[in-house]
Amino acid sequence: MEPLLASFLLSFLLFFDLSSAAASPSHISKIFETWCHQHGKSYSSEEEKSYRLKVFEDNYAFVTQHNAMTNSSYSLALNAFADLTHHEFKASRLGLSSAAIQFRRSNLREPRLVRDIPASLDWREKGAVTQVKDQGSCGACWSFSATGAIEGVNKIVTGSLISLSEQELVDCDKTYNTGCEGGLMDYAFQFVINNHGIDTEEDYPYQGREHTCNKEKLKRHVVTIDDYTDVPMNNEKKLLQAVATQPVSVGICGSERAFQLYSKGIFTGPCSTSLDHAVLIVGYGSENGVDYWIVKNSWGTRWGMNGYIHMIRNTGKSEGICGINMLASYPIKTSPNPPPSPPPGPTKCDFFTYCSAGETCCCTHRIFGICFLWKCCGLDSAVCCKDNRHCCPHNYPICDTKNNQCLKRVGNATIMESSDTNLAFRKISSW
């Protein structure tokens, strides 16, 4: 079934449900099958699929109950996370470190003042926001929030929008941050300052899990920042002033069930102020007299409004909706970026073997843990398969040698998604 047709059919079935009595189990099962086609979901066993159907049914009831409310300013949907329990979702999609927040030292500077703050602002329209990214099941939201803020100020200062490497932060920023176990944007900013820059997403791509820090790519300082500052806690006027100058990193409570299944509209909660997730404010606006923040998330485009959420602003509470006014910060950039680094040279496999730039060393013959023969996979940052004959792209890191496919995990650990083309495995299988 084509994804567009599946999406249309799912929307039709949900509309039918909202205008009728409670759906029968067989009808929900049909919705689930359509949803699986739409999101490319498959399961390892019939038992797993049956369990996911029960989880889906529970989320279905939650969504339809909320959407039946006539006074809500936002709606929910059976999005890509509809087969996850709330506990599973919270365990895999957050990552703002409470321990890091506890030991954070405020670094306050007066923001660059904007005399006439516009009534609305969207930094996407000014070309200062990269595409929506997906942290996967790694708790690295802090790194995405940090790179988004640096990408924004770099565009504003230099005129160039460059997508930056979250993987470098996950792998290498270990002073206070802990990779997929969580972190804080302030520490990420300080890491980039101390390192004299950060590499690009293209050169040091995101893999959804921690690896050993790539010291060679750590030396590639494509974009720099000079300092960072914290917005005074619980000061929405100062936060608005900051967003008027550039995209701003913030912490929020993103663990509510309604947040997991958010679809569109102005999110008003309920949610606590226990900060556990990091996002990026990229603008603000108003709709029917209700003010809102434009927030970029790192859960891919199949969540919310193509990866974005509108969160209510000017609530009258100092901490703001979901604590959005409590932990805001942004990088400062005044100096130009360094000149481009020379193109990467050959990759060293061992003392005698090299692979060309853009290739990955893969061991094809190992004895007692020592590699005696290396060959080159024609992809950068590739994953070497255990059969010693194939490799897969970094964004499809699971080798299915039986079916000649490269796969990636989606949602819970037992769901896989095949490569869009299914050509990557066969194309790179011959060295």
N, C-alpha and C positions, 0 to 999 in steps of 0.2 A: 504494500500500500504506500502510495506517495505521501511524503510528510505533509504537504499542503492539504491533500484530501483528508488525511488522518486528523489534522488540526481542525478542519471544517466540520468533520463528522463529530469530533469530540465536543466542539462548541455547540453543535445542534443537539446532541444528546443531553448536555448539561442544561441547555435552555428548556428542553422538554421536561427535565426533572424538576426545575424550579417552578414550573407551572402545573405540576401534577402532584399526586400523592407520593408517599415514600416509594422509592424505586425498589423493585424486587431484586433478590440476589442475582438472578440471571441477567437482569438489565445492567447491574453494576459490573458484572463479569464482562459484559460486552464493552462497557465504557473502559474497563481496565485493559482489555485487549487492544482497543483503539489507542489508548494512552501509551501502551508499550510500543506500538508501531510508530507513534508520533515521536517518541523520545529514544527510539532505538534500543529499548531495554530487552534483555534476555536473561534467563536465570539458569543456575547450574543444575537444578533438579526440579521435579514436580512438587516436592515438599517445600522447597524454597519459594517457588512461584505461588503455591497455595498460601503460605504465610504472608507473602508480600501483598496478595489480594486482600487478606484480612486487614492489613495495615492501611492499604489503599481505601478500603471501605470505611474505615474509621475516619480517615482524613476527608473522604467524600462527604460524610455526615457533618463534619465540622465546617467544611466549606459551604455546603448548601444551607446550613443553619445560619451562618454569618451573612451570606448573601441575601437571605430572605428578610434581613433587618432593613427597614426602610429609612432608618435615621443614620446609617453609617456612611461616612465620607469616602470609604475605600472598599474594594472588593477583593475576594480571595479567589484562587484558582487551583486546579489540580496540576501544578507545575512539575518541573523535573524532580522535585523532592517529595512527591506525593506517595511514594512507596516506602518512605522512611518514617519510623516512629519519631516522636519529638525528642526522645532521649538520644537516638542515633544521630539525628540532625545536629543537636547541640554538641555532641561529642566530636563531630567531624568538620563543622563549618565555621567555628568561631576562632579565637586565638589571641585575643587581647589579654596580656598577662596581668593578672591581679597582683602578683608579687612585684612585677616591674613597676606598676603604678604606685605601689606602696612606697617604693624607694626612689621615686622620681623626684628630682629637684627642679623647681620652677626656674625657667630661663625667660624672664619677662623683658620685653623691649616694646617701646611704643610703636604701633604699626604706622606705616606710611599713610597719612591722612588723605581721605578722599573728601573734598569739600562738598560736592553734591553727589550723595549716594543715589544711584538710580533706583527707581521703584521696582525694577526687576533686572536680573542679570543672569546670563547663562554662558559660562566660560566655554562650553562646547561650541557655541556659535562663533566664538573668537578663535577657535582652533587650538585651544590650550588643554584639551583633554584627549587622551588616547582611547583606543577601543576598550570596551569592557573585557576584563580578563576573568579567569576562573582559577581560584586557589585549589579546587578539588577538595580532597579529604585531608589536606594538610592545614594545620591551624596557623597559617601565615598571613592572615588578613592584615596584620600590622605592616608587613612588607609592601603589600599592594597599596595601602593607604599612603605610605611614605613615598613610594616611587611616583604615585599619582600627583602628589603635591610637588615633588621635584620636577616632574615632567611639565607641570603647569607653569611654575616660575621660570623654568628654562625657556619655554616658549615665549613668555611675556618679555623676558630680558633679551634673548638672542634672536627671537623670531623663528626658531627651529623647534618643531615638535618631534621629540625622540622618545621612543618607548624604551624604558629602562629595565634592568634585570632584577626581578625579585629573587631569583635563584642565588645571585651573589650574596644578597642579604641573608637568605636562609642558610647558605653553606658557610659563610665567612664571618658574619656578625655575631660573635659568640661572647662578647664581653659581658653583656647583660641579657641580650635576647637569646632565645633557645629554639630557633628554627620553627619546625612544625608544632612544637610544644607551646608556642606563644611568644609575644614580644611587645614592644612599645615603639611608636613612631619617633619619639625624641631620641632614643638610643640609635635608631636607624639613621637619623639625620646626622648625629654625632659620628657614627661610623663612616659615613660618606665624607664628612669633613676631615676626619683623621686620615682616611685613605686617599685624600686628594682627588676624589671623584668616584664615579661608578660606571660600570660597563653597560652596554645596550642589551635589550631583550633578545635581539637577533643573535648576538655573539655569545651570550650566556643565558640560554633559554630556560624557561621554567619547566620543571619536571614533576612537581607535585609531591616531592619527598626530599629529604635531606641527603646530601652527598658530601664527600670531602671537598674542602674549598679548593677551587682551581686557582692556584697562585699566579699562573700566567695571565688568566683573564682578570684577576684581581688588579693587575698592574695597568689595565687598559682604562684610563680615566677619561671617558668621553664627555661626561657632564659633571660639573662641580657645583658646590654651594659653599657659601662663606660662613653661614651661621644659621641658627633657627631661633624661634621665639614661641613662647606659650601665650595663648590668649588667657587673660585673667579668668579664673574659674567662675562659672555661673554669671557671666556678664554677656548677655545676648547682644547688647549694643556694640561691644568691642568685637564680638564674633562677626556681626554683620559688617563692621568696618573692615575686618580682615578679609572676609569673602569678597568684598568690593574691590580688593586689590589683587587677589589670587585664589586658586583652590586651596582649601584648608583641610588638614587631617583632623578627624574627631573620633572619639570613642563613644559607643552607644551600648545599650542593652539590645542585642540582636537575637536573643534566645527565646523569645515568645513564639508560641505556635502560630499566631496570626502573621508574624514576620516571616516565618518559614514559608507560608503559603500565600504571601502577599502577591497581588496581581496588578492593581492600578488604583489611582485615587490618592487622596491625602491621608496618610497614615496618622491615626490619632491614638494608637495604643489599643488596649491597655499594655503597659510595659513598665518595668521597674527602672531604677537608676543604678542598678548593679552592672557596671560596664564590663562587657565580655567580648565585644566585637569592634573592629576598626573599619571605618569607611572614609569617604572623601566628599566634602561639600563642594559642589562645582557651580553653585548659583542659588538663586532664590526667586520667588514670584508670588503671585496671588491668584486665587480663583474664587469667584463669587464672594469676595470679601474675606476669604480665609487665606492667611499667609502661610507659605511653606518653604522649606529648604529643598533644593535639588541635590540628591545624594547618589553618588556612584558606589555600587557595591562590587564585590569580587567573587560573585557566585555564577558568573556566566550570563549570557543573554536570555537563557530560558527561565530566568527568575525575574519577577517584577515587570517593569516597563522596559523591556530589552536590557535588563541589568540595572535599572535605576529605580529609585523610590522617591516620592514626595512625602516629606515629613513635616507635620504642622509646626509653624513658627509663631512666636508671640503668644505663647500659651498662658502667660501670667505667672508661670512657675520659673524661678530663677535657674533651676537645673535644666529646663527645657524637656521636650519629649524624649523619653528613653535616655535621659542624661546627656543629650547632645551638646549642652553648653558647658559640660564639666571638664572635658579633657581635649581641648582644641590646641593645635600647634601648626606651624608652617615654616618652611625653610626660607632663608634669606640669600639672595644671589645678587652680587654687584659686579663681580669680575667675569671676564670672558672665559669660555671653555678653553682648555689646552688645545694645541694643534692636533690634528688626527694622528693616531698611532700608526706606525708602519704596518703594512699587512702582515698577518700572522705567518710565521715560517712553518717548516715541517713539524709534525708532532713526533716526539721521541718515544718509542715503545720500550726500548732497552738500549744498551750501549751500542748495538750494531744495527738496529732496525728503526726506520722512520716511516711515517705516513705523511702524505701531502697535507697542506693546509685544508681545513674543512673535512678531513677524514678522521676516523676513530680507530685506534689500535685495538684489535681483538685477538686474544690468544686462541690458537687452534690446536695446540699440542702441549699438554701440561703433565709433568711427572712429579709426584710428591709436592704438589703445590707450586712448583717452579715452571714457568713458561719457557719452552724450548723453541716455539715457532709462533711468530706473529704474522698476521695479515691485516689488510686495511679495509674497513667498511667505508663506503663512499658517502657517508653522512656525518655531519658534525654532531658531537655529543650523543652519539647513537648508543643503543643498548645491545650488547653482544649476547647472542642466544647460547644456551647451554649445549646445543648440538655442535658447537664450534664451526658451523658452516654458514650461519645466517646472522643478521642483525636487524634491528628495528629502529625507527625514528624515536627520538626522545619523547615525543608527545603521544606515541603509541608503544609503550615500553614492555608490553607483555608478549612474549614469543609463543605463538601457537604453531609449532613446527609440523604438527600432524595435518593441519588444514592450510598451511602456508599463509598465515595471517599474522598481522601485528594488531594487538588489542590494547585497550586502555580501560581502567576502572571508572565506572560512573556511579555515583551515589554510594550504596553500601558495597561491602567488599566482594560480594558474590556476583555482581552485575558487571558485564563487560560490554564494551562498544567497539565494533570493528572499525578499522580505518576506512575513511570515506571512499578511497579508490581501491583498496585491497591490492594495490600494485606495489606498495613500498617493500613488502617482504620479498616478492619474487624479483623485483628489479635489483635489489641489493644482495641477492643470495649468491651471486657469482663474483668472486674477488679476482 
